[in-house]
Amino acid sequence: MSISIPTHEDFMLPTLRVLESHGGSATNEEIVESLIEMLGITPAQMEVTYPTSGVGIVVDRMSWARSYLKYPGFVDNPKRKMWVLTEEGRDALALSDAEIRKAVSKGYAERHAKKKADADATGPETVLIADAPSEQEEAEWTDALLAKLKTMPPDGFERLAQRLLRESGFVRVEVTGKSGDGGIDGSGVLRMNLISFQVLFQCKRYAGSVPTGTVRDFRGAMQGRADKGLIITTGTFTADARKEATRDGAPAIDLIDGEALCQLLKERGLGVRVREVVREEVTLVPEFFDEI
């Protein structure tokens, strides 16, 4: 039996409400957790993934909802993983779900009309594609990247995590390669100005969702040995696993799922090349022929 999954449009108005309930701003994780609770998203729905990449469909559509809400100016994304409700967004809370969708569609159309007008003003032949990739385009490259990551040998994936952490500001990053160490694959030190944190990390090439038990076992293994923990996976995390990672009174564990891993590799140019594409756009001018 197939499991029904909300569309990205279904998450748009609830996302605005979540931001309002968090005082006007929230992180990706806070938004996801609140939407799950608000809409009663079930564990079964959370575990439905794209066949190739293993990325959770629900979390992916929540992400696209946030992106589309930028078109009418309802939200802003001033820095990575942080979302802010704008004044337009606060006003939009009085709108119905259908009105929100209509406003997003209008904002999307206006954005692309402006792009075309700007291109026409400088010449119709060349258009710089500056918008973020479409949902399909985003899924294509992330699916391909995750599929490649899953074919890497375990030690290769650990070395990739080591490289990623180093390029993200960690120092003294080491891969232990020890078996029977509670799932700990390596360690590093994160320096933040005058403060340093000892961090233990675990790498998991997963096709599905990392369960709560994995997070709990990892915390037990790191107890007394580090300030923070980090789990990196090509899959996703169950809602309960995310709650366990931030449980009160326990050492914090940060979670990087497949979607976030792809974005980090893209931002740091690790195995992912990003280039601006210029295309030729040819437009027929019928009146030219009429005036000959």
C-alpha positions as CSV (number, residue, x, y, z in Angstrom):
1,M,0.0,0.0,0.0
2,S,1.4,3.4,-1.0
3,I,1.9,6.0,1.7
4,S,0.5,9.5,1.0
5,I,3.1,12.3,1.2
6,P,2.1,16.0,1.5
7,T,3.3,18.1,-1.5
8,H,5.7,21.0,-1.0
9,E,2.7,23.4,-1.3
10,D,1.0,21.7,1.6
11,F,3.9,22.8,3.8
12,M,4.0,26.5,2.8
13,L,1.3,28.0,5.1
14,P,2.3,25.7,8.1
15,T,5.9,26.9,7.6
16,L,4.9,30.5,8.1
17,R,2.9,29.5,11.2
18,V,6.0,27.6,12.6
19,L,8.2,30.7,12.1
20,E,5.7,32.9,13.9
21,S,5.5,30.5,16.8
22,H,9.3,30.5,17.1
23,G,9.4,34.3,17.4
24,G,9.9,35.0,13.7
25,S,13.0,32.9,13.0
26,A,14.0,29.2,13.2
27,T,16.6,26.8,11.9
28,N,15.9,24.0,9.4
29,E,15.8,21.4,12.2
30,E,13.4,23.5,14.3
31,I,11.1,23.9,11.3
32,V,11.1,20.2,10.4
33,E,10.4,19.1,14.0
34,S,7.6,21.6,14.4
35,L,6.0,20.7,11.1
36,I,6.1,17.0,12.0
37,E,4.3,17.7,15.3
38,M,1.9,20.3,13.8
39,L,0.7,18.2,10.8
40,G,0.9,14.8,12.5
41,I,3.5,13.4,10.1
42,T,3.9,9.7,10.9
43,P,7.1,7.7,11.2
44,A,6.0,5.8,8.1
45,Q,5.8,9.0,6.1
46,M,9.2,10.1,7.3
47,E,10.8,6.9,6.2
48,V,9.6,7.2,2.6
49,T,12.7,8.1,0.5
50,Y,13.6,8.7,-3.1
51,P,14.6,5.4,-4.6
52,T,18.0,6.4,-5.9
53,S,19.3,8.8,-3.3
54,G,17.6,7.6,-0.1
55,V,16.8,11.2,0.8
56,G,13.6,11.5,2.8
57,I,10.8,12.9,0.6
58,V,9.0,14.7,3.4
59,V,12.0,16.6,4.6
60,D,12.9,17.4,1.0
61,R,9.5,18.9,0.3
62,M,9.6,20.9,3.5
63,S,12.9,22.4,2.2
64,W,11.3,23.3,-1.2
65,A,8.4,24.9,0.6
66,R,10.8,27.3,2.4
67,S,12.5,28.1,-0.9
68,Y,9.3,28.9,-2.8
69,L,8.1,31.2,0.1
70,K,11.0,33.5,-0.8
71,Y,9.5,34.4,-4.2
72,P,6.6,36.5,-2.8
73,G,9.0,37.8,0.0
74,F,7.3,35.9,2.8
75,V,10.5,34.6,4.2
76,D,14.2,35.4,4.1
77,N,17.3,33.1,4.4
78,P,20.0,35.5,5.7
79,K,22.4,32.7,6.4
80,R,22.6,28.9,5.9
81,K,20.0,26.9,7.8
82,M,18.4,30.0,9.2
83,W,15.0,31.3,8.1
84,V,13.3,34.6,9.1
85,L,9.6,35.6,8.7
86,T,9.3,39.0,6.9
87,E,6.7,41.6,7.5
88,E,5.0,40.4,4.3
89,G,5.1,36.9,5.7
90,R,3.4,38.1,8.9
91,D,0.7,39.7,6.9
92,A,0.3,36.5,4.8
93,L,-0.6,34.6,8.0
94,A,-4.1,36.1,7.6
95,L,-4.4,34.5,4.1
96,S,-5.9,31.1,3.3
97,D,-3.9,28.2,2.1
98,A,-5.2,28.8,-1.5
99,E,-4.2,32.5,-1.3
100,I,-0.7,31.6,-0.1
101,R,-0.3,29.3,-3.1
102,K,-1.6,31.9,-5.5
103,A,0.8,34.5,-4.0
104,V,3.8,32.2,-4.4
105,S,2.9,31.4,-8.0
106,K,2.5,35.2,-8.7
107,G,5.9,35.9,-7.0
108,Y,7.5,33.1,-9.1
109,A,6.1,34.5,-12.3
110,E,7.1,38.1,-11.5
111,R,10.7,36.9,-10.7
112,H,11.0,35.2,-14.1
113,A,9.3,38.1,-15.9
114,K,11.9,40.5,-14.3
115,K,14.7,38.2,-15.4
116,K,13.4,38.3,-19.0
117,A,12.9,42.1,-18.9
118,D,16.5,42.5,-17.7
119,A,17.7,40.2,-20.4
120,D,15.8,42.1,-23.1
121,A,17.3,45.3,-21.9
122,T,20.8,44.1,-22.4
123,G,20.1,42.0,-25.5
124,P,17.9,39.0,-26.1
125,E,20.6,36.7,-27.3
126,T,22.3,35.9,-24.0
127,V,20.6,35.1,-20.6
128,L,22.5,34.3,-17.5
129,I,20.8,31.6,-15.5
130,A,21.1,32.9,-12.0
131,D,18.1,31.3,-10.2
132,A,18.5,28.3,-8.0
133,P,18.0,24.9,-9.7
134,S,14.5,23.6,-10.1
135,E,13.3,20.9,-7.8
136,Q,13.9,18.3,-10.5
137,E,17.4,19.6,-11.3
138,E,18.3,19.7,-7.6
139,A,17.1,16.1,-7.1
140,E,19.1,14.9,-10.1
141,W,22.5,16.1,-8.9
142,T,21.9,15.2,-5.3
143,D,20.6,11.7,-6.3
144,A,23.7,11.2,-8.4
145,L,26.0,12.4,-5.7
146,L,24.4,10.2,-3.0
147,A,24.5,7.2,-5.3
148,K,28.2,7.8,-5.7
149,L,28.8,8.2,-2.0
150,K,27.1,4.9,-1.3
151,T,29.5,3.1,-3.6
152,M,32.6,4.3,-1.7
153,P,34.4,1.9,0.6
154,P,33.9,2.6,4.3
155,D,37.4,3.9,4.8
156,G,37.0,6.1,1.7
157,F,33.8,7.6,3.1
158,E,35.6,8.2,6.4
159,R,38.4,10.0,4.7
160,L,35.9,12.2,2.8
161,A,34.3,13.1,6.2
162,Q,37.7,13.9,7.5
163,R,38.4,16.2,4.5
164,L,35.0,17.9,4.9
165,L,35.5,18.6,8.6
166,R,38.9,20.0,8.0
167,E,37.6,22.4,5.3
168,S,34.8,23.4,7.8
169,G,37.1,24.7,10.4
170,F,38.1,21.5,12.4
171,V,41.7,20.8,13.3
172,R,43.5,17.7,14.4
173,V,40.9,15.6,12.6
174,E,41.8,11.9,12.8
175,V,40.1,8.7,11.6
176,T,40.4,6.0,14.2
177,G,39.4,3.0,12.0
178,K,38.8,1.0,15.1
179,S,36.1,-1.6,15.3
180,G,34.0,-2.2,18.4
181,D,34.4,1.4,19.5
182,G,30.7,2.2,19.9
183,G,30.5,3.4,16.3
184,I,33.1,6.2,16.7
185,D,35.0,6.6,13.4
186,G,37.1,9.6,14.3
187,S,37.7,12.8,16.3
188,G,38.6,16.4,15.8
189,V,38.7,19.8,17.4
190,L,36.4,22.6,16.5
191,R,37.9,26.0,17.3
192,M,35.6,29.0,17.7
193,N,37.6,32.1,18.5
194,L,39.0,31.5,21.9
195,I,37.0,28.3,22.6
196,S,37.7,24.8,21.4
197,F,35.4,21.7,21.4
198,Q,36.5,18.1,21.3
199,V,34.2,16.3,18.8
200,L,33.8,12.6,18.0
201,F,32.1,11.7,14.7
202,Q,30.5,8.7,13.1
203,C,30.0,8.1,9.4
204,K,27.1,5.9,8.2
205,R,26.4,5.1,4.5
206,Y,22.7,4.5,4.9
207,A,19.9,4.1,2.3
208,G,17.1,4.6,4.8
209,S,16.7,6.3,8.2
210,V,19.1,6.2,11.1
211,P,17.2,5.0,14.1
212,T,17.1,6.3,17.7
213,G,19.2,3.4,18.9
214,T,22.2,4.4,16.8
215,V,22.2,7.9,18.3
216,R,21.8,6.6,21.8
217,D,24.6,4.0,21.4
218,F,26.9,6.7,19.9
219,R,26.2,9.0,22.9
220,G,27.1,6.2,25.3
221,A,30.4,5.6,23.5
222,M,31.4,9.3,23.5
223,Q,30.4,9.8,27.2
224,G,33.2,11.5,29.0
225,R,35.4,11.6,25.9
226,A,34.2,14.6,24.0
227,D,32.2,17.8,24.3
228,K,30.0,17.2,21.2
229,G,29.2,14.4,18.8
230,L,28.5,14.4,15.1
231,I,26.8,11.8,12.9
232,I,27.1,12.1,9.1
233,T,25.0,9.9,6.9
234,T,23.9,9.5,3.3
235,G,20.4,8.7,4.5
236,T,18.0,10.4,6.9
237,F,17.2,10.5,10.6
238,T,13.9,9.4,12.1
239,A,12.0,12.1,14.1
240,D,12.8,10.2,17.3
241,A,16.5,10.1,16.4
242,R,16.5,13.8,16.0
243,K,14.8,14.3,19.4
244,E,17.3,11.9,21.0
245,A,20.2,13.9,19.6
246,T,19.0,17.1,21.4
247,R,17.7,15.5,24.5
248,D,17.9,17.7,27.6
249,G,20.6,16.8,30.1
250,A,22.6,14.7,27.5
251,P,25.7,15.7,25.4
252,A,24.5,17.3,22.2
253,I,24.9,15.4,19.0
254,D,24.7,17.2,15.6
255,L,23.2,15.3,12.7
256,I,24.1,15.7,9.0
257,D,21.7,13.9,6.7
258,G,22.2,13.1,3.0
259,E,20.6,16.4,1.9
260,A,22.8,18.5,4.2
261,L,25.9,16.5,3.2
262,C,25.3,17.2,-0.5
263,Q,25.0,20.9,0.2
264,L,28.2,20.9,2.3
265,L,30.2,19.1,-0.4
266,K,28.8,21.5,-3.0
267,E,29.6,24.6,-1.0
268,R,33.2,23.4,-0.5
269,G,33.7,22.1,-4.0
270,L,34.5,18.6,-2.8
271,G,33.6,16.3,-5.7
272,V,31.1,18.8,-7.0
273,R,31.8,21.5,-9.6
274,V,29.5,24.4,-9.9
275,R,29.7,26.7,-13.0
276,E,27.5,29.4,-14.3
277,V,25.7,28.5,-17.5
278,V,25.0,31.0,-20.2
279,R,22.4,29.9,-22.8
280,E,21.2,31.5,-26.0
281,E,17.5,32.4,-26.0
282,V,16.0,33.0,-29.5
283,T,12.7,34.9,-29.7
284,L,10.6,35.3,-32.9
285,V,9.7,38.9,-33.8
286,P,6.6,38.5,-36.1
287,E,6.1,42.3,-36.7
288,F,9.5,42.4,-38.4
289,F,8.2,40.2,-41.2
290,D,4.9,42.1,-41.4
291,E,6.7,45.4,-42.0
292,I,9.0,44.1,-44.8
